[in-house]
């Protein structure tokens, strides 16, 4: 394993596939272009609309895997100041996110001048802006200013819960040295509770508890594949956990999370697959800028939607081309946003020093 687990080609490829699937889902779900082009390929649009959103589970499993590798590779939290880590995570997510929201507000205003459509967010109010900045928009029942922004709030909640659980476990083990694997037990317990309880109730879907099953599987598979002894046994136990959750209540999102978990576990058991598996450079590049693409794709797609609807309101072939163009604009816009905002030294400095 390389020290920097975030720069592994297989992980980048998985993030790229998930990111592109989500962009295509939003193109199918929002905006008039997909409605106008629908007669040309109804099955394809229905497929992206129905199943594209499940790809977000890939992000959660990969996020858990990366979290374990960076913050607790042996199951014990490395940091002694969890609040500092949580603050850094917040600013790492929120600085580019707020820049993207500014873009989204401007693009929505432009789109409202070209068309009237349910996919265009309304004008932002002060409380709405504050709720978004604090990543509380869903918990406070505020209309989203851009598609998919709920994910950033859930990502932050997952990180915070995992850090707190492992910090508590470290404190317990400091006081009671004979206790072993407290952190692993807490993470496994909440993962199981999410898979069997929280993820089955829509009441919890605005909180991290609903998604912790997928995130926890990523954490647990890292730890399981990190064991030199009985690694295969632990892998089988995790597969059994997923199968039990599916037998209790089959959910395609959990099945996808289980497949990704198994892929990462097997790849890490055979490290050449994880680090040196030949993969298209395009996927690796898209994976590395996936967060930026995720942040800016909806406002950019909104502009393309509004433009094509304004000038070509009843031409399916032209609007089908518009869908392809919107995908390309999303990738290009994400690449520019990554260079100018997400990877900007000032952005990183604010996150590190927060």
N, C-alpha and C positions, 0 to 999 in steps of 0.2 A: 504493500500500500504506500502511496505517496503521502507525504505529510498533509498536503492540501487536498482534502477529500472533495472539495467543491469543484475541482478541475479534473474530474474523471470523465472521459469521453462517453461512457455508457450513461452516466447520469445526465450529461448535457443532451444526449440524444433523446432520452426519456422526457426531459423537460421540453424539448423542441416539439416532439409529437403531441404532448399534452397541450402546449401553448397554441399550436396551429389548429388543433381540434377545437379549442375554446373559441378562437377567432372565427372559425367556420360555423360553430354553433351560434355565436352572436350574429353573424351575417344571416343565418337562416331564421333566427328568432326576431331580429329587430330590423326595421327599415323596410321600405317598399320594394327594393330591388328584388329580394327573394320572392315576394308575392307576385311581382310581374313576371319573373323568369320561371315561376313554379311549374307551368305546363310543360316546359322543356325537359325537366328532370325531377319530377315530384318525389320519387323514391329517395334520391340523393339528398334533397333538401329536408325531407322528413327525417332521414337518418341522422343528419347533422343536428337537426333541431332536437330530436329525441335522445340521442346518445352522446353527442359531442360534449355536453356538460359533465359527463361522468369522468372525463379526463382530468378534472381537478383533483381526483383521488390520487393520481400519479404524483402531483405536486406535494400532496400531504405526506405520502409515504417517503418520497425522496427528501422532503424537509426533515422528517424524523431521522432518517439515515444520516443526513449531513449534521444534524444537531448532535447526535450521539458521537459521531466521529470527531467533532470539533470541541465539544464541551464536556463529554463524559465517556471517552473511549473504553474505559475499564468499568463503567457502571457507577463511577464516583465522580461527582461534580468537581471539575478542576479549579473553578474560580472560587475565591473566598468572599467576593462582593457581588452577590446576585443582583442587587438593585442597579449597580453600574452596568451590568450586562443587559438588563432589561431596558434601561435608558438607551444604551447604544443600539439595541435592536429596534426600539421605537424610532429613533432618528434615522437609522439606516433604511427603514421602510417608508417613513413619513415624508422625508425631504423630497425624494423624487415623486412620491405620491401626490403631494400638494402641488408640485409643478404640473403634474399630469391633470389634476383637477382644474387648475387654472386654464389649461388648454381645453379641457372638456367644457367648461363654462363658456369660453369664447366660441367654440365650435357649435355648441347648442344654440347660441344666440344667432350665429350665421345661418344655421340650418332652419331656424324658425322664420327667417326672411325668405326662404325658398319653398318651404312646404309646411303643411300642417299634418302631423303624424304622431301617434301615441308613443313612438320610440324616442321622441325628443324630450329630454328632461326639462322640467320647468325652471324658471329663473330662481337662482339660489337666494335664500334668505339668511339672515345672520345666525339664527339658531341652527339651521341646516349646515352652514359652513363650519360652525364650532363643533357640531356633532361629528362631522367628517374628519376634522383635524384631530379630534380625540379618539377616532376609530370607534365611535359609539352610535353611528347613524341608524343601524338596524335595531339596536336595543332601545333607542329613543324614538323609533318609528318615524324616522325622517326619510323622505324620498331620496334615493340614490342619485348622485350627480353624474354617475357613469356606470356602465354595466360592469359587474364583477368586482366592484370595490369592497363587497362583503368579504372577499377572500383575504384582503390585507388585514382587516380587523380580526378574522379568525386565525390567521397566521401569527399575529402578535399575541393573541390569547393563548394559543398552543405553546408558543415559546415561553411565555410567562408561567404557565401552569407547570411545564416540565422543569423549568429552572427552580421554581419554588419547591416542588416535590423532591428534587434531588438535593436541594439545600437542606431541607428538613431531614432527609435521610442521612446526609453527612453529619448533621448535628447529633442525630440519634446515635450514629455509630461512634462519634467522638466520645459520647458519654457512656456508651455500652459497647466496648470494642469486640466483645464476643459475638455480637450480632453481625451477620453477614448478608450481603445482597439486599439491603433494605431499599436502596434506590430502585433496583431492578424489580423488586416485589411491588413497590408503589406504582411504578409505570405499568407493569403487567396488570395489576389490579384495575387501574383506571382504564386501560385499553380494553380489558374484558368487559368492564361495566359499560363502556361506550358501545361495544359491539353487540352486547346482549340487551341493553336497556336504552341508553340515551339515543343511539342511532336509529332506533325503531319508533321514536316519537318526534313528530314534527315540531312539537313545543320547544325542543332543544336546538333547533337548527340555526338559531342566531347566536349560538354559543359554541365554544371550543369543545364542550363535552360531546356534542353530536359527532364531531369529526376526529376526536382523539383516538378512536379505534384505528383509523388509517395512519395517523401520525405515529401512534404508539407501535404499530407493526413495523414501521421504518426504524424506530429506535431499537426495538427488540431484535430485529433481524441483524442489525449491526453488531449488537452484543453477542448474539448467538453465533454468528460467523466469525467472531473475534476469539472464540474459545478454541484452544488447541486440542482439547480433549472433549469428546462428546458433542462436537459441533453439529454433526448430522442429527443426533438425537434431539437437540434443541430446535433445530430446523423443523423436524417432524412434529414436535410439540406445537410450534407456532402454526404449522399447516393444519393440525388438528383443531386448534383454536378457531381458525377461520372457517373450517368445515362445520364446526359445531354452530357457529354464529349463522351460517347459511342454512343449516338444517332447521334452526329455530325460526328463522325468517329470511328467506332468500332475497337479497338485495344486490342488484348488478354492481352498484358502487363498491360494495364490500368484496364482491368477486374480483373486480378489477384491482382493488387494493391488495388482495391476497396474491394475485398473479404477479404484480409488481414486486411485492415482498419476496416471493419465491425466486423471482428472477435475480434480485439483488443478492439474496442469500447464496444461491448457486454460483453466481458470478464471483462473489467474494471468496467462496470456498476454493474457486479456481481463479486466482487473482489475475491471470493473464486475460481472462474474459472481461474483467472489470476495467482494467487499465489499458489493455492493448488490443481489444477487439476491433477489427477494422470497421469503421463506420463512416458514412458520407460526411465530408467536411461541412456541407451545408447544414446538416442536422446539428453538428457540434457547435457551429457558429450561432445558429438560431437559439440553441439551448443556453448559450452563455449570455444572450441578450433577452431571454424570455421574459424576465420581469419587466423590462422596458417595453417590450411588445405588448405585454398584458396591460400595462398602464395606459398606453396611448392608442391602442387599436380601435376602441369604441368611438372616441371623438373623430378620429380620422375616417373611419367607416361611415360615420354620420354625415360628414362632409361629402363623401362620394355618393352616398345614398341620396342626399338632398339635391346634389347637382344632376345626377342622372334622372331622378324623378321630375325635376323641374324642366329639363330639356327633352327627355324621352319617356314620357309618362305611360306609354302603352306599347313599348317595343321589347318583347321578351328576349330576343337575341342580344340586343344592345345592353339590356340590364344584366344578362348573364355575363357579358364581358365586364360590366361594372363590378360584379361580385369578385371576379378574378383580379381586377385592378385594385379593389379594396384590400384584398389579401396581400398583394404586393406592396401597396402603400403602407399597410400596417407593419410589414417586416422592415421596409426602408425607414419608416418613421421611428420604429423601435431602435434600429441601429443608430440613427442620429441622436435620439434621446439618450441612449446608453452612453454615447461619446460625450455629449454636451452636458448631461445632467447626472445620470446614475454613477458613472465612473469619473466624474469631475473631481479633481483633488479637493476642492472646497467642500463638496458634498461629503466625501469620505472623511475629511478632517472634522467636520461638525459631528458626524456619527461617532467617531473614535473618541473625541474629547468631551462628548456629552456626559 
